[in-house]
Amino acid sequence: MPIDCTVNLDNVEELVALTDSPNNAFLQFAERYLSRNKNDNGHHSAIKSCMLRVSHSLNSKCREAGMNDAEDTIIERWEVYRPDYRLLLGHFYADL
């Protein structure tokens, strides 16, 4: 889900005091939060290398491990609404 965030969180002093890389920390938090913790635990999002999974594709690592849920599925369709990042900030601070 795209989020509307025009602020470089690495420049927010309150966040820099809590983590070395607020941008990456927020991206990883948002992935967990917005997917309801159904994200791939082995996937570590970063601003420089962010990977998207194609719906109904197979996660080869899960498949090789014999896991039954190797297929990526759509949990909820995106309604073309980009929520403002500030709606997640309270939860993000609590997560940090």
Buried (B, 14 or more C-beta within 10 A) or exposed (E): EEBEBEEEBBEBEEBEEEBEBBBBBBBBBBBBBBEEEEBBEEEEBEEEEEEEEEEEEEBEEBEEEEEEEBEBEEEEEEEEEEEEBEEBBEEBEEBB
